[in-house]
Amino acid sequence: MKRLIIVGIFSLIIFLANAQVSGYLGKRFLFELDFAAMPDLGNYIANDTSNQLINTQFGFSGQFVRAKKAALGVHYRFQQSTHDLRLHWNNSFINNAFEDLKLYNYKLESAPSNMAITNMHHIGFGFLSYDDGFVAPAGNYTEAEFGVIAFSTYFWNETDGTIWSDGNEGKGIAPYFRVNRMRNHIMLDALVLSFGWSATFNPLGIYSAYHLSRTSKPSFYADTNILYHHGLERTMETGYFMFKIGLGLLK
Amino acid sequence: MNKLLIIVLLLIANTINLNAQRYKPLESKGEIPKDFLQLSSEKYKQDAASLDSVATRKRRKDKDDFYLESNFIIDGLLKSGQVLFNDPVSEYINLIADTLLKDNPELRKELRFYTVKSPYVNAFATNQGMVFVNMGLVAQVENEAQLAYILCHEMVHYKERHAINSYVESMEISRAARRFQISYNDALLARSNYSKDLEIESDYQGLQTYLKSNYDPTTVEDAFFVLEFSHLPFDEVVYKREFLENQYMKLPENYYLEEVSQIESLDEYKDEYSTHPNCQERRDKLVPLLRTAETKGKSKYLVGEERFKAIQKIARNEMSRYYLNERQYGAALYNSFLLLEQDKNDLHAAKINLKALNYLVKYKNRESTYGVLRSYYYIQGESQQLYHVLSNISAEELNTLALSKAWEFHTKYPKNKVIKKVVNELAYELALYHNNDLGKYRKLVKETEKEPEPDTIVVEEKKLSKYDKIKKKIGREDYENDSTNVLYAFSDHLDDSAFVNNFSRMAKIAARDGDSSDYDALSWRDEFKRAQKQETKGLSLGIDKILMLYPRYYKVDNASGSQLRFQKTEDAQINFIDQIKTISDAAGLEVELLSPVNLGANETNKFNDYAALSEWVRERYDHSITLPNKTLPSTAEFTDSLIDVYGTRYLAVTRVISIKNNDNSKYIKACVCCLGGITAPLAVYYLVKPDVETIIEFNLLDLKTGEIIMEEYSSKSMKDYDYLVKSKLYDIFNQVHRSK
């Protein structure tokens, strides 16, 4: 094990100490605050609506330039999705859920004010390839990002500010593959303004959306399983395509 | 006493010889004039401040445009390294101007005279008071008085503001043509008539200034002959066959013209649409004034005849060099022929001769003489004979004769490195392309030799009859065929062990190299792989210091007719030079800039170095299409010393071009997107997206070998953001500096 650690550290040193790499005026690290947004089209497509007009993601990322046109990226993004249930009366699943609520003596009048909240933490790493004619980290690049979204979903009563889903939370991890197509615009040789778009493929999210649409009636409302699938579905439909902007610092 | 005389004579002879050996291209001297240092934008602002506020808006606009364009374009010439100042020729021209304007000191103060390194016969004056005289004109005039008259003519152009008036008039004619639907030809005719009037005015008024001086008026008429026959070399001397041939290898008779074509005047055309009137017409208009002019006490030389001859000799030497630099090998050879006819011991002419032959051999061997040898059909006068021979001679014949000639010169000047280098290159070429075994060559002994070897062939030099010539022309003669003839070319050198050893050495190198050592010989697949590797990984050259030649930045607006955006170009240029310092510091590469933009008035040496290297680079690029990568330009012998001066043998040439295009297809694309319904937002994208392109070029050359070590070219469809240029250049500097 000790030997393995030594070899690992040695490899990392060699990897980082690559003198062949240019960077931008010798700067090979980029730290960036990111913001991504997209109108919540997903809900409309799914015949759903939301009180969230746009889905947003905040986070930070880093890039390490490892070759003339290649870099490695790490990403963290946080996203919260609030999903208003008032407008879902026509949705058979929600209707059934409220039927269940009656059985459990929940106050029906509070139902219209309830929200489904999903918190998502995107953690990923990526391989960046800069376009011909550019030298990393300046200019246009395409990134293949791999990662996971750790999410938790619960229902929340907007009126009295209480957790509505009986203390249950749907927690889970969804793997994703994302393509980021961005341009790094460097100013004053140190600041980086980046903009572009990202498209995410989230297989479990797609599965859950399919699964939920076929669920005629859940065993009981706010079941962890339902919350899990609901959260998974949200990880997919609130982030499959985003416009991104970032502000960063070169080091 | 006799001994002393001999010593003095020997010393003089030695000095002459040293002078010949020490030929150096003409260089500028003294302080760099303000014309060269001041920014174009400053000059433009000064000129624009003088705009007449009473004039109409359009006229003011025309003048403003003229000031902008003329200042930037003339500065382009001043900063090209093609213009000389305070050199012997410019000084001489200035002395003539002093003589002419001794009674008009104000005008004299306003005028600055410079020499342009060009072999073409021309002179021109600018609105700013600069008079440029081409070296070709100095080489061709018959005497100082003719040059003085031409200067008088140019002075009038300046005094009467002909340049700006002509521009404004031309603009007005264009507007009138559009307004009144005047045909293109009529508008051209109107412009041409106006321009011709200005020329006649300059001739006439110039003559009046001239006649006030003590220059001889009888020679003015002949000055027009100089212009009329300026397309011919500086002398008409019958071409001698021994210039190329040697006594053992004669070229076939059909390589020679029976007679050269007649000389035609450049004026034998209709000058209807020309900017300049016919020389004959110009001459005729001055004749009445010239006939009545006072000739008593007038002279053709006021500065001095000896000085004129010395200056003209310099100009003619320079012209040969310019021809070589422009790869006009026919002209360079005939020029060197004329110089050698005047002085058989002219080492400079001999070197020009050998260099021209060497390059021509290389081009002939690669079957690509287009652009380096004009067709004899277009040449007039005695030089046509040489062009005809050069057109007909085979590559092997030329290579063989050139090597033989080079060896003769080498024997005469054994210590001359340039000649030795030519010998080696010609031997290498001969071995590589034709014959790598000297054993194939035979010795030919002429009848006149006393002890002929029994197995040698004896050839009689007989005079060919008319019918022999016809037979040869139609290929029915018993004349020895070319290859046999070629085999006797080295008869004189085969006993010379130095020649044999040298040839064998070069033949070995040629055999080892083949042509595969050439960078150009890479297959397209190898080339692709190499380019791909360079694009992804780059090079690691391990170089600590480079010289960078005038980094250029152009802002071009194709949307308004492929125009250079002068002001923006200058701003970007200055910014770019500043950036290079930052980038090179970050990359740890020492970059010494040789640029006319940021020089101090006392940095004339640097200006000269910049000019010399500019010539080097221009010629090197011209060779790159055909010749191998390791090809040195003809001026290499004069730039070799710069390697020590600057402590590096690597020369970088870089430029950035930012182009704004006018993409009319964007409207079609937008329409198509709108029709697509869901793709409608893309229509906005196409309409808003600017059609721009940024090209970044960088080449690194080895001054020692001529090799282009690194070639980088990048074109992006985006604006020339600072970061784009900086990141690219930093990467390049990094590749140059880093070691494996």
Interface residues (C-beta under 8 A of the other chain):
Chain A: A19 Q20 S22 G23 Y24 L25 G26 A67 K68 K69 D132 G133 F134 V135 A138 G139 H185 I186 M187 D189
Chain B: E535 T536 K537 G538 S540 T582 I583 A586 A587 S714 S715 K716 Y721 D722 Y723 L724 K726 S727 K728 Y730 D731 N734 Q735 R738
